[in-house]
Amino acid sequence: MGTKRHQPEDVVAKLRQVDVLVSQGQSVVEAIRAVGVTEVTYGTSF
């Protein structure tokens, strides 16, 4: 079974969504869960 590969545009869109949610007052953990990303994945995106 292969892993799902995301397009760079999709990754950037999710990171922007997290930024928006955090600026609206959500914690980073809540924001990344809301966009469907795990904490580990979010931490390795940088």
C-alpha positions in Angstrom: 0.0 0.0 0.0 1.5 3.3 -1.0 1.4 6.6 0.9 -0.6 9.5 -0.2 1.5 12.3 -1.8 0.1 15.8 -1.6 0.7 18.4 -4.2 2.8 21.5 -3.1 -0.3 23.7 -3.7 -2.3 21.6 -1.3 0.3 21.8 1.4 0.5 25.6 1.1 -3.2 25.9 1.3 -3.4 23.8 4.5 -0.6 25.9 6.1 -2.5 29.1 5.2 -5.7 27.7 6.7 -3.8 27.0 9.9 -2.4 30.5 9.9 -5.9 31.9 9.5 -7.4 29.8 12.3 -4.6 30.7 14.6 -5.1 34.4 13.9 -8.7 33.9 14.8 -7.8 32.7 18.2 -7.5 28.9 17.9 -4.5 27.1 19.3 -2.1 25.6 16.8 -3.1 22.1 17.9 -6.8 22.9 17.3 -6.1 24.5 14.0 -4.1 21.7 12.5 -6.6 19.1 13.7 -9.4 21.2 12.0 -7.6 21.1 8.6 -7.0 17.3 9.0 -3.3 17.3 9.7 -1.5 15.5 12.5 0.9 17.3 14.9 3.8 15.2 13.6 3.1 16.0 10.0 2.7 19.7 10.7 6.0 19.8 12.6 7.9 18.2 9.7 6.5 20.6 7.1 9.2 23.2 7.9 
